[in-house]
Amino acid sequence: MLRHVGINVRDLRKAKGYYDIFMPLLGFESHIAAEDQFAYRPINDGLGASLFFYPALEQSTYSRHQTGLQHLAFMVESRATVHDAHTKAVELGSKVVHPPQVFPQYRTYYFATFWLDPEGIMLEAVCLQNEEGT
C-alpha cells in the first residue's frame, strides 16, 4: 500500500484553494497546512495514501501524456459522490475529460468521472458499486 504521494505545483496557494474544496468530498481531511507544503490524509487517519503538495522549484508545463504521473483516482463510496465531484469540477471551471459514466472495460460497475485540476493533472472519482450500492 502506498503511504503517500507528493506532487509539485506552480502555485501552492491556488492549488490549496482548489484541493480544499475537493478533498473532503473525496474522503480526505487536511493534515498539514504550512507555507511550504500542504497535505491531506484519509478521514480519521484511515488506511490509504496521503497526498502532499509542494511548490515546484523548476517551472515547466505538466502533461499527463509525458513520462510521470498520468492521473490520480479516488475511490468513493457512492455514485452520488461521483456526480457531486463532477458537479464541483464543472462549477470550478475544470476541464471535464469524461462525465460520470460506467466504464465496463475497466471492471463491472466501474462508475467514474475524470477532470483536470488547475495544473492539468487528471483526477478521477470512482465508485465500484452498482446502482443499488452493492
C-alpha positions as CSV (number, residue, x, y, z in Angstrom):
1,M,0.0,0.0,0.0
2,L,1.3,3.5,-0.8
3,R,1.9,5.7,2.2
4,H,1.9,9.0,0.4
5,V,2.3,10.7,-2.9
6,G,4.0,14.1,-3.4
7,I,3.0,16.5,-6.2
8,N,4.8,19.7,-7.1
9,V,2.6,22.6,-8.2
10,R,3.4,26.0,-9.8
11,D,1.1,28.0,-7.4
12,L,0.8,26.4,-3.9
13,R,-1.9,28.8,-2.7
14,K,-4.1,28.3,-5.8
15,A,-3.6,24.5,-5.6
16,K,-4.6,24.5,-1.9
17,G,-7.7,26.5,-2.5
18,Y,-8.7,24.1,-5.2
19,Y,-8.0,20.9,-3.3
20,D,-9.5,22.2,-0.1
21,I,-12.8,22.1,-1.9
22,F,-12.4,18.6,-3.4
23,M,-10.6,16.5,-0.8
24,P,-13.4,16.3,1.9
25,L,-15.8,15.2,-0.8
26,L,-13.3,12.5,-1.8
27,G,-12.8,11.2,1.7
28,F,-9.7,13.2,2.8
29,E,-9.0,15.7,5.6
30,S,-6.4,18.4,5.9
31,H,-3.2,17.0,7.6
32,I,-0.6,19.7,7.1
33,A,-1.0,23.3,6.2
34,A,2.3,25.2,6.1
35,E,3.8,27.9,3.9
36,D,5.9,25.5,2.0
37,Q,3.6,22.5,1.8
38,F,0.1,21.2,2.4
39,A,-1.2,17.6,2.7
40,Y,-4.4,15.6,3.1
41,R,-4.9,12.1,4.6
42,P,-7.8,9.7,4.7
43,I,-10.5,11.0,7.0
44,N,-9.9,9.8,10.6
45,D,-6.4,8.8,9.6
46,G,-7.8,5.7,8.0
47,L,-6.0,3.3,5.7
48,G,-4.8,4.7,2.4
49,A,-2.2,7.1,1.0
50,S,-1.8,10.7,2.0
51,L,-1.3,13.4,-0.7
52,F,1.3,16.1,-0.3
53,F,1.7,19.2,-2.3
54,Y,4.9,21.2,-2.7
55,P,6.0,24.3,-4.6
56,A,7.7,23.4,-7.9
57,L,11.3,24.6,-7.8
58,E,11.6,24.4,-11.6
59,Q,8.8,25.8,-13.7
60,S,7.6,23.7,-16.6
61,T,4.3,22.7,-18.2
62,Y,2.8,19.5,-16.9
63,S,1.4,16.9,-19.3
64,R,-0.2,13.7,-18.3
65,H,0.9,12.3,-21.7
66,Q,4.6,12.6,-20.8
67,T,6.6,10.3,-18.6
68,G,5.5,10.6,-15.0
69,L,2.1,11.0,-13.2
70,Q,-0.8,10.1,-15.5
71,H,-3.7,10.6,-13.1
72,L,-4.9,10.2,-9.5
73,A,-8.0,8.1,-8.9
74,F,-10.0,8.5,-5.7
75,M,-12.3,5.7,-4.5
76,V,-15.6,7.0,-3.3
77,E,-18.5,5.1,-1.6
78,S,-21.4,6.1,-3.9
79,R,-22.3,7.0,-7.4
80,A,-23.9,10.2,-6.0
81,T,-20.4,11.3,-4.8
82,V,-19.1,10.7,-8.3
83,H,-21.8,13.0,-9.6
84,D,-21.0,15.5,-6.8
85,A,-17.3,15.6,-7.8
86,H,-18.3,16.1,-11.5
87,T,-20.7,19.0,-10.5
88,K,-18.0,20.6,-8.4
89,A,-15.4,20.3,-11.2
90,V,-17.8,22.0,-13.6
91,E,-18.6,24.7,-11.1
92,L,-14.9,25.5,-10.7
93,G,-14.4,25.6,-14.4
94,S,-12.3,22.5,-14.6
95,K,-12.0,20.7,-17.9
96,V,-14.1,17.5,-17.8
97,V,-12.4,14.6,-19.6
98,H,-15.2,12.1,-19.0
99,P,-18.6,12.9,-17.4
100,P,-20.0,10.3,-14.9
101,Q,-20.5,7.0,-16.6
102,V,-19.9,3.3,-16.4
103,F,-16.6,2.0,-17.8
104,P,-17.2,-1.7,-18.2
105,Q,-13.9,-2.1,-20.0
106,Y,-12.2,-1.5,-16.6
107,R,-14.4,-3.5,-14.3
108,T,-18.1,-4.4,-13.8
109,Y,-19.8,-1.4,-12.2
110,Y,-16.8,0.9,-12.6
111,F,-18.6,4.2,-12.4
112,A,-16.3,7.3,-12.7
113,T,-15.8,10.8,-13.8
114,F,-12.4,12.3,-14.9
115,W,-11.4,16.0,-14.9
116,L,-8.3,18.2,-14.9
117,D,-7.1,20.2,-11.9
118,P,-5.5,23.7,-12.5
119,E,-2.1,22.1,-13.2
120,G,-3.6,19.8,-15.8
121,I,-3.4,16.8,-13.5
122,M,-6.2,14.4,-14.3
123,L,-8.3,13.4,-11.3
124,E,-10.8,10.7,-11.1
125,A,-13.6,9.9,-8.7
126,V,-14.6,6.2,-9.0
127,C,-17.3,4.1,-7.3
128,L,-17.3,0.3,-7.7
129,Q,-20.8,-0.2,-6.5
130,N,-23.8,-0.9,-8.8
131,E,-26.7,1.5,-8.7
132,E,-28.2,-0.3,-5.7
133,G,-25.0,0.2,-3.7
134,T,-23.8,-3.4,-3.7
